[in-house]
């Protein structure tokens, strides 16, 4: 671990499993309560000087981005080993993390004059909160760490960062690589299980918690943080619906939907989780989807040519199989896949399900794996009503040849982001992301994400 700018080996260790084999291949240190106190104290002490020098913050973020870019090969290999994603996708994640840090090195933080007259001048400024507790998930551990570090550090906060216990290694290595970039205590990286995350949220030092995780975890964090009135940003789960209109081209849509549903083995909060297709054209769309899925190559992410790696966790692997089995028991048919592959590792084939009841769990819950229910509808009003019939509200998409018509339908979806003829494609650091309903509180990215790491400060001068 990294605490106060130096190494902290911790007390006990825990296993890290390679999802391609299902066996441990490394160990990671477990942060003790005493070490967590040390990390929080280091961050607290570093805060005054760090928040006072904007130029130094920008230079450090720029250097941190360069360090990541110079270590892509090492970090990508480590990420694939612990997370399972194909090596090329792991490399893209490392590059993306560097991009986020570099972007925030130059991001603007303007002051705003809201009143100016002969009697008074009123200016609205933003100032840092203090120490941020950042907790990341295992599907994109490095990218989502950068999503938090960029705005938190630019705005003058210091950070205690915790990666998930399933994929701690890449983030721990990030902490090591950046020890000489940031002043001691500015970035601390600790590792451990769920109890460590709970201790970070309950700790008296942090003034903000930024979490990307499940709805259940988000609810617990919100309750615990509320006792101390900590600021919160929660990016939680999704059950994104894609509505395919009757004028859509099956071949074009199938390619994009398969990518949107099965990227990272379906382990993406904003992945397409349900597809609604017009009843009278369902056969065309199903044939097109099956054709695209048939070209996917399942295997170890470290092997050249793999397009779909294993599920990251054993629990996720078991869950996706259970959800498919439950749907099948209620009359669903597997057009592709439908049964776990034999052998070692957490491999489940990309599965297209038809004839799934609307109240099946694989429709109503976030499956977070490579199984996609395709449901039919008769008219647009029905499709929109069924897409909105959920407590999730992260994103959604509408597909059709007439883009204006598709956008009109997209505007009716209850989600933080609605896409037209795409789904979570080319999302940059300037585009805010946030969910409604159970999908989160607050937003990340852009001016709005930056402001989430600050307190508003009004200066009223007579």
PETA-V915252 format. One record per helix or strand of 2 or more residues. SS is the DSSP state (~ for helix, > for strand). FROM is the first residue (numbers start at 0). TO is the last residue. If there is no record, write none. Layout:
# PETA-V915252
ss->SS from->FROM to->TO
ss->SS from->FROM to->TO
This chain:
# PETA-V915252
ss->> from->1 to->2
ss->> from->5 to->6
ss->> from->12 to->17
ss->> from->22 to->28
ss->~ from->32 to->51
ss->~ from->53 to->68
ss->~ from->71 to->82
ss->~ from->86 to->104
ss->> from->111 to->115
ss->> from->120 to->127
ss->> from->130 to->134
ss->~ from->140 to->153
ss->> from->157 to->161
ss->~ from->168 to->176
ss->> from->186 to->189
ss->~ from->193 to->201
ss->> from->207 to->211
ss->~ from->214 to->225
ss->> from->230 to->234
ss->> from->239 to->243
ss->~ from->249 to->265
ss->> from->271 to->277
ss->~ from->278 to->292
ss->~ from->313 to->328
ss->> from->332 to->335
ss->> from->350 to->353
ss->~ from->360 to->363
ss->> from->370 to->376
ss->~ from->379 to->387
ss->> from->394 to->398
ss->~ from->402 to->409
ss->> from->416 to->419
ss->~ from->436 to->438
ss->> from->439 to->440
ss->~ from->445 to->450
ss->> from->453 to->460
